[in-house]
Structure formats: structure tokens, C-alpha cells
């Protein structure tokens, strides 16, 4: 199978450079890397092109628009997604390929992030109160596993089926939560807790940024609940 990796970026050249270096070190190389320029004013585009990535433009600011544009542009059978600050281990793509090859019904797979630079109690607290809480609480809100945007992969056929349902215009939404809500009880989604990637711990140094993250999560959940309430989603899940 062909695997495309999509990376949205906005003025994060140095982090992007590290992410692309990690992709270059994969034991199973990506078939293409699509970097979405979301209006960069730094040298992110030059960094992407120097690494051999294909750059596509998305002038509408916000990760929802940038991520969706990247998925649309991807040509692989499987579309993997990282953020500029993601640091996948060398077997990340090989494990994704094996997961889809082993299960023809698998729609998408995701894994957690491990915050780079956090140690001791801070690392434990971040894992429990942020990452574990994300998978448990948001997964409960939608009645099936949630995909984590810094570390996910889905079949291109699945994206083509749900892409008209995602919101591309509201930058105050979490695109990964919104994407996850488009799937239902019949879709096989898998969270592999061992499929971890390194991610930046920058949000923990910026309380305002952390508050925005939680605000966006609630906004995304409540917006999707209006169309698909949790009682309905859980009933479908139980029946399934």
C-alpha cells in the first residue's frame, strides 16, 4: 500500500525540520510527504521543499482547514498525519502499514503523544491528566475511540467518505475530534497505546494556550452533539 504523510504548518520551521528528519529515518519510508502551508511567513516552506516534501497551500487559517486540505491532496491508500512538532520513532510507518495490512476492516489507527522534555511528576501528570484523559473522556463523548491529531492514520477511502462532514472554516475547533465524530459504531477504529510519538511540551508553559485547547475541545464536542447526541451514539454502539 502507498502511505502519504500530511503535516499542517504555520511558522514552525525548526519543529518541521525535526519532524521531516524523523520521517527520513523511518524503516518504511513514506511514499509522499504533504506539507500544508497555512500562511507561513518564516522559512517553513523552504524547509519542506529541501526535504523533498510536496507543499500545498491553504490560505484559510486554522488547523481544520489545513488538515483537510492535506488529506484531500494526499494520494496514498493510507493517509497518516503528524504535526510539525511530532517526532515519530523509526518504526512508526512500518507499524501503521502492518496494522492496516493485518485487518482489512480497520478504518483508522491512532496513538498517544509523549511530551518531550517532561520528566518525573510533570511527565506522569501530563500523561494522566492530559493524554489519558483525552482518550477516555472524548472517546466516551463520541461512543468510540477518538483519533489524536498528532499521531493518526486512516484509509483514504474513509476520508473520502467523511470529508464533507468535517468543519473546515472554524479555527476554534479541534480538527481531530471533529474528524473522529464523523465515524460511527460500524467503523473499526483502534487506539494503539504503544504507537506513541514525541510531541512538544510547549502548551504546558503557556496557560492561555492550554485553556484554548480545552475550550476548543468542548466547543467541538458540543457542536457535534447537536447533530449526533451521545445517547443516540451510545445506543448505536450497544446495538452494534
C-alpha positions in Angstrom: 0.0 0.0 0.0 1.1 3.6 -0.5 1.2 5.8 2.5 1.0 9.6 2.5 2.0 11.7 5.5 0.3 15.0 6.0 1.8 17.8 8.1 0.0 21.2 8.5 2.4 24.0 9.4 2.2 27.7 10.3 5.5 29.4 11.1 7.1 26.4 12.8 10.2 25.8 10.6 12.5 24.4 13.2 10.0 22.0 14.5 9.1 21.0 11.0 12.7 20.3 10.2 12.9 17.9 13.1 9.7 16.1 12.1 10.9 15.7 8.5 14.2 14.3 9.7 12.3 11.7 11.8 10.3 10.7 8.7 13.5 10.4 6.7 14.8 7.9 9.3 11.8 5.6 9.0 12.5 1.9 8.4 9.5 2.1 6.0 9.8 5.3 4.0 6.7 7.4 3.3 5.5 7.3 -0.4 4.9 11.0 -0.2 5.0 13.8 2.4 2.5 16.6 2.0 3.2 19.8 4.0 0.3 22.2 4.1 1.4 25.8 4.1 -1.2 27.6 6.2 0.2 31.1 5.5 3.8 30.8 6.8 5.9 33.9 6.9 9.1 32.1 8.1 11.1 29.5 6.1 8.8 26.5 6.7 8.1 26.1 3.0 11.8 26.1 2.2 12.5 23.5 4.9 9.7 21.3 3.5 11.0 21.6 -0.1 14.5 20.9 0.9 13.4 17.7 2.5 11.6 16.6 -0.7 8.1 17.2 0.6 5.2 18.4 -1.6 3.9 21.7 -0.5 0.2 22.7 -0.9 -1.3 26.0 0.1 -4.3 26.6 2.4 -5.0 30.3 2.8 -7.8 29.8 5.3 -6.1 30.0 8.7 -6.7 27.2 11.2 -5.7 23.5 11.6 -9.2 22.3 10.5 -8.8 23.9 7.0 -5.1 23.0 6.7 -5.5 19.4 7.7 -8.5 18.8 5.4 -6.6 20.3 2.5 -3.7 18.0 3.2 -6.0 14.9 3.3 -7.6 16.0 0.0 -4.2 16.4 -1.6 -2.8 13.0 -0.4 -2.7 10.3 -3.0 -1.8 7.3 -0.8 -4.1 4.4 0.1 -3.4 5.3 3.7 -3.2 8.9 5.0 -1.0 9.4 8.1 -1.0 12.7 10.0 1.6 14.4 12.1 2.0 17.9 13.4 5.2 19.9 12.9 6.3 19.1 16.4 5.7 15.4 16.2 8.6 13.1 16.5 7.7 9.5 15.3 10.0 6.6 16.1 11.8 4.9 13.3 9.2 2.1 13.0 6.1 4.4 13.1 5.1 3.9 9.4 6.1 0.3 9.4 3.7 -0.4 12.3 0.9 1.6 10.6 1.3 -0.4 7.4 1.3 -3.7 9.4 -1.9 -2.7 11.2 -3.8 -1.9 8.0 -2.4 -5.0 6.2 -3.5 -7.3 9.1 -7.1 -6.0 9.3 -9.0 -5.2 6.1 -11.8 -3.7 8.2 -9.6 -1.3 10.0 -10.7 2.3 9.2 -8.2 4.3 11.3 -5.5 3.9 13.9 -4.1 6.4 16.4 -1.7 6.5 19.3 -0.7 8.9 22.1 1.9 11.6 22.3 4.7 11.7 24.8 5.7 15.2 25.9 9.3 15.8 25.1 11.4 17.3 27.9 8.9 16.5 30.7 10.3 14.2 33.5 9.2 13.0 36.9 5.9 14.0 38.3 5.3 16.5 35.4 5.6 13.7 32.8 3.2 11.5 34.9 0.7 14.2 35.4 0.8 15.2 31.7 0.2 11.6 30.7 -2.7 11.0 33.2 -4.4 14.4 33.2 -4.0 15.3 29.5 -3.2 12.4 27.2 -5.1 9.6 29.0 -7.9 11.9 29.9 -8.2 12.9 26.2 -8.7 9.3 25.0 -11.1 8.3 27.8 -13.3 11.4 28.1 -13.5 12.4 24.4 -13.9 8.7 23.4 -16.8 8.5 25.9 -18.3 11.6 24.4 -18.5 10.1 21.0 -19.0 6.4 22.0 -16.0 5.1 20.1 -12.2 5.6 20.1 -11.0 9.1 19.3 -8.1 9.9 16.9 -5.3 12.1 18.2 -4.3 14.6 15.5 -0.5 14.5 16.1 -0.5 10.8 15.5 -3.1 9.1 13.3 -3.6 7.2 10.1 -6.7 6.4 8.1 -7.6 4.8 4.9 -8.1 7.3 2.1 -11.4 5.7 1.3 -12.5 6.5 4.8 -11.5 10.2 4.4 -13.4 10.4 1.1 -16.5 9.0 2.9 -16.5 11.5 5.8 -14.7 14.6 4.4 -17.9 16.5 3.6 -18.9 16.3 7.3 -15.9 18.0 8.8 -15.8 21.7 9.5 -13.1 23.5 7.5 -14.0 27.0 8.5 -13.9 27.3 12.3 -10.3 27.6 13.5 -11.5 27.3 17.1 -12.4 23.6 16.6 -10.1 20.6 17.3 -9.9 19.0 13.9 -9.1 15.6 15.2 -12.1 15.5 17.5 -14.3 16.8 14.7 -12.9 14.2 12.3 -13.5 11.4 14.8 -17.1 12.4 15.3 -17.7 11.7 11.6 -17.2 8.0 12.2 -19.8 5.7 13.8 -20.5 2.5 15.5 -19.8 0.4 12.4 -16.3 1.8 11.8 -13.4 -0.1 13.2 -11.1 2.5 14.9 -8.1 1.4 17.0 -6.1 3.3 19.6 -2.7 1.6 20.0 -1.3 3.0 23.2 2.2 1.6 22.3 2.2 3.6 19.0 3.5 6.8 20.6 5.2 9.8 19.1 7.1 12.5 20.8 5.3 15.9 20.9 6.2 19.3 22.1 5.5 20.2 25.8 5.1 23.9 24.8 1.4 24.1 25.9 2.4 23.4 29.5 4.5 26.5 29.6 1.6 28.7 28.3 -1.6 28.6 30.5 -3.5 30.6 27.9 -2.7 28.1 25.2 -3.8 25.3 27.4 -7.1 27.0 28.2 -7.7 27.4 24.4 -7.1 23.7 23.9 -9.7 22.8 26.4 -12.1 25.5 25.2 -11.8 24.2 21.6 -12.4 20.6 22.8 -15.7 21.5 24.5 -16.7 23.6 21.5 -16.1 20.7 19.1 -17.9 18.2 21.2 -21.0 20.3 21.8 -21.2 21.3 18.2 -21.2 17.7 17.1 -23.6 16.6 19.8 -26.2 18.9 18.3 -26.2 16.7 15.2 -25.5 13.4 16.9 -26.3 13.4 20.6 -24.4 11.0 22.9 -27.5 9.0 23.8 -28.0 8.2 20.1 -24.3 7.4 19.6 -24.2 5.0 22.6 -27.4 3.3 21.6 -26.0 2.6 18.2 -22.8 1.4 19.8 -24.6 -1.0 22.1 -26.7 -2.4 19.3 -23.6 -2.9 17.2 
